[in-house]
Amino acid sequence: MLEKEVINFEKTAIVGIVTQNQSEEKLNEYLDELEFLTFTAGGQVVKRFSQKMERPNPKTFVGTGKIEEIHQYVKENEISTLIFDDELTPSQQKNISKVIEECKILDRTHLILDIFAQRAETSYARTQVELAQCQYLLPRLSGMWTHLERQKGGIGMRGPGETEIETDRRIVRDRIALLKDKIKAIDKQMGTQRGNRGAMVRVALVGYTNVGKSTLMNAIGKSDVFVENKLFATLDTTVRKVVIKNLPFLLSDTVGFIRKLPTQLVDSFKSTLDEVREADLLLHVVDISHPEFEDHIASVNQTLMDIKANDKPVIMVFNKIDAYKHLTIDDDDLMTEKTPRHNTLEEWKSTWMSRVGDENALFISATNKENFEELRERLYETVRQIHITRFPYNKFLYPDYKDAIEKEDKEDQEEETIE
């Protein structure tokens, strides 16, 4: 578990389940990520709960005995927030809240939306996040009316409660419609901006959250994009003009992807993801020091397929080689089997990683600028090839071409003068 300061952090417990489709090892990976998400949002995880089940309980996600165990722990340890690793249905959230009334009940989606709300700096990002929150909130409104007590039928319980909830639903629906109209208007403006960027090749940085995309952008583009060792440090797309040798191109830093990415965010961040859709080249950045980087690659590739951007040329960049540490096996250890985590960097380079993407993968450190010239050279050659295909006589690549044309025109004018 992560070591963190406990000052000003909310005491939090997290819950996950082992199912037929999710092994115990996979659950621990997800809970590690959920703990990092919780830390990013301002919480301190003091307890993990897990249970083996064939499938989630449709009423309370976990079994009756486990929910009572969690309830007892929450009461005795003054836990303020309980977070479930998977998205809860409105009825599950309502039922759990009835049993555990002492703390807030959140799920992974709600937590990610909360982090996005914290990170949103611009008006556009705040609008996108608010739309996603409203879409998430709408089916869950009835469970949030604690001042009306529980919704019951029968004598004395008809009318006002339902009327007030329906009024609130109508308000949220109207707000969603308003936000969608606002985003459409901004999307149109951003589309115009993208169209006005001229005849330059567009390169987009994509990858899992917290893999070092912003650090890499700062190093390539000599810019000052915000960098922090937390999830979703970047929400707004940042675009910078970069010049390598004589060739300018546009480099964009986009929001990071994550496993179990809420569908509401994919919808509301459509324009941000448009930078990826309209890019000519993708730099897929991977944190090779993370033990689950292969899963991260698969998650990013799946998201690219979801947004129909998986047909673009890709350069795979394995970042943070300075932080990579492989597991070792003692010479006299005859029991331990070698796993991918025992691979050295050289061994990784000789596996499938050398062939991933459109060309050989690159292994760099954006922080220390290790193997950075190789990356710049690859970028230059790839962008140059795209540029030549699209603009065969562009002055960026052929500065002498324009001079030759001007010289010929000048000589023709001189000959006309003499005649």
Beta strands, then each sheet from edge to edge (+ up, - down):
strand 1: 10-18
strand 2: 43-52
strand 3: 81-84
strand 4: 104-107
strand 5: 202-207
strand 6: 238-244
strand 7: 247-253
strand 8: 281-287
strand 9: 314-319
strand 10: 362-363
sheet 1: 2+ 1+ 3+ 4+
sheet 2: 6+ 7- 5- 8- 9- 10-
end
